[in-house]
Amino acid sequence: MKQKSIFISVVVPVYNEEQRIESFLGDVLTFFDASDFTHELIIVDDGSYDNTISLVKTFLKEHRNGDHRIVQLPKNQGKGEAIRQGMLAATGEYIFFIDADGSTSIHEVNSFIPQFDEMHEVYIGVRTKKHKAPLKRKFFGYGYIYLANFILSMNISDFTCGFKCYRRDAARRIFSLQTMKNWSFDAENLFIAKKNNFRIKEIPVYWKHCGGSKVKVFHNVITCGFDLLKIRWNNFCGVYR
């Protein structure tokens, strides 16, 4: 019998998330159970050394409704690499990646699906509805958006929201060209999308600040600022052809 094709894939990178992974997975799988579309969930472990993966395995074993699997990287390589591996492994017609901290709810998938059309291949969450975030994070966040748009000659409202969706053909092309393994992967992939004439649609999402983030704001902004220049250099050298 021919297996049903997958409509929605959800890729979740995890790294030492034992404190909140069960709650997060509970929300995701409850959402899937109430949905009428075919789906798969791909958890990508980026070299966790705590109990994250044992908890995930136990949880998924108890919830067999749907195609759920784990991709384990042999060592910590960075969020960008974890997402790249998951996106290339996914088989859905539309492939989401979302953050395991739950800052943007899995329910926002329902905001994206009505927006799918033949005119766009990339759909990105824009954090227009927010809870308060620390002032330092907001300051550097907006600064990074301005810098990325300036250096990459783009017009994107929110580069780093951890809730994005790529049509499968676009995902295969874009993530196969990705070189950045750290937090710069988002800007690089949107730049690659533009270079390949993939069209990007921005969709407002609700976002709340969650404690326990592994982002070192100042360090990452400085690093990613240099990475923006590297993206330009990569393009000049023909890396994204």
ZIRA-V356183 format. One record per residue. N is the residue number from 1. RES is the residue in three letters. SS is DSSP state (@ for helix, = for strand, . for the rest). D_LAST is the distance of its C-alpha to the last C-alpha in whole Angstrom. Layout:
# ZIRA-V356183
N RES SS D_LAST
N RES SS D_LAST
This chain:
# ZIRA-V356183
1 MET . 40
2 LYS . 36
3 GLN . 35
4 LYS . 34
5 SER . 30
6 ILE . 29
7 PHE . 29
8 ILE = 28
9 SER = 27
10 VAL = 27
11 VAL = 26
12 VAL = 28
13 PRO = 27
14 VAL = 30
15 TYR . 32
16 ASN . 35
17 GLU . 36
18 GLU . 40
19 GLN . 42
20 ARG . 40
21 ILE @ 38
22 GLU @ 41
23 SER @ 41
24 PHE @ 38
25 LEU @ 38
26 GLY @ 41
27 ASP @ 39
28 VAL @ 36
29 LEU @ 38
30 THR @ 41
31 PHE @ 39
32 PHE @ 37
33 ASP @ 41
34 ALA . 41
35 SER . 38
36 ASP . 38
37 PHE . 35
38 THR . 33
39 HIS = 32
40 GLU = 30
41 LEU = 30
42 ILE = 28
43 ILE = 30
44 VAL = 27
45 ASP = 30
46 ASP . 28
47 GLY . 31
48 SER . 34
49 TYR . 37
50 ASP . 39
51 ASN . 41
52 THR @ 38
53 ILE @ 37
54 SER @ 40
55 LEU @ 41
56 VAL @ 38
57 LYS @ 39
58 THR @ 42
59 PHE @ 41
60 LEU @ 39
61 LYS @ 42
62 GLU . 44
63 HIS . 42
64 ARG . 41
65 ASN . 40
66 GLY . 36
67 ASP = 34
68 HIS = 33
69 ARG = 32
70 ILE = 31
71 VAL = 28
72 GLN = 29
73 LEU . 27
74 PRO . 29
75 LYS . 29
76 ASN . 28
77 GLN . 24
78 GLY . 24
79 LYS @ 24
80 GLY @ 20
81 GLU @ 20
82 ALA @ 23
83 ILE @ 21
84 ARG @ 18
85 GLN @ 20
86 GLY @ 22
87 MET @ 20
88 LEU @ 18
89 ALA @ 22
90 ALA . 23
91 THR . 24
92 GLY . 25
93 GLU . 24
94 TYR = 24
95 ILE = 23
96 PHE = 24
97 PHE = 24
98 ILE = 27
99 ASP = 29
100 ALA . 32
101 ASP . 34
102 GLY . 35
103 SER . 34
104 THR . 33
105 SER . 35
106 ILE @ 34
107 HIS @ 36
108 GLU @ 33
109 VAL @ 31
110 ASN @ 34
111 SER @ 33
112 PHE @ 29
113 ILE @ 30
114 PRO . 32
115 GLN . 29
116 PHE . 27
117 ASP . 26
118 GLU . 24
119 MET . 23
120 HIS . 21
121 GLU . 18
122 VAL = 19
123 TYR = 22
124 ILE = 23
125 GLY = 27
126 VAL = 28
127 ARG = 31
128 THR = 34
129 LYS = 36
130 LYS = 37
131 HIS . 40
132 LYS . 41
133 ALA . 38
134 PRO . 39
135 LEU @ 39
136 LYS @ 37
137 ARG @ 34
138 LYS @ 34
139 PHE @ 34
140 PHE @ 31
141 GLY @ 30
142 TYR @ 30
143 GLY @ 29
144 TYR @ 26
145 ILE @ 25
146 TYR @ 26
147 LEU @ 24
148 ALA @ 21
149 ASN @ 21
150 PHE @ 22
151 ILE @ 19
152 LEU @ 16
153 SER . 18
154 MET . 18
155 ASN . 22
156 ILE . 22
157 SER . 26
158 ASP . 25
159 PHE . 22
160 THR . 24
161 CYS . 26
162 GLY . 26
163 PHE = 26
164 LYS = 23
165 CYS = 22
166 TYR = 19
167 ARG = 20
168 ARG @ 19
169 ASP @ 16
170 ALA @ 14
171 ALA @ 15
172 ARG @ 14
173 ARG @ 10
174 ILE @ 10
175 PHE @ 13
176 SER @ 11
177 LEU @ 8
178 GLN . 11
179 THR . 13
180 MET . 16
181 LYS . 19
182 ASN . 21
183 TRP . 22
184 SER . 19
185 PHE @ 17
186 ASP @ 18
187 ALA @ 17
188 GLU @ 13
189 ASN @ 13
190 LEU @ 15
191 PHE @ 12
192 ILE @ 9
193 ALA @ 12
194 LYS @ 12
195 LYS @ 9
196 ASN . 9
197 ASN . 12
198 PHE . 14
199 ARG . 17
200 ILE = 19
201 LYS = 23
202 GLU = 25
203 ILE = 28
204 PRO = 31
205 VAL = 32
206 TYR = 35
207 TRP = 35
208 LYS . 37
209 HIS . 37
210 CYS . 38
211 GLY . 39
212 GLY . 38
213 SER . 35
214 LYS . 33
215 VAL . 31
216 LYS . 32
217 VAL @ 32
218 PHE @ 32
219 HIS @ 30
220 ASN @ 27
221 VAL @ 27
222 ILE @ 27
223 THR @ 25
224 CYS @ 22
225 GLY @ 23
226 PHE @ 22
227 ASP @ 19
228 LEU @ 18
229 LEU @ 18
230 LYS @ 16
231 ILE @ 13
232 ARG @ 13
233 TRP @ 13
234 ASN @ 10
235 ASN @ 8
236 PHE @ 10
237 CYS . 9
238 GLY . 6
239 VAL . 6
240 TYR . 4
241 ARG . 0
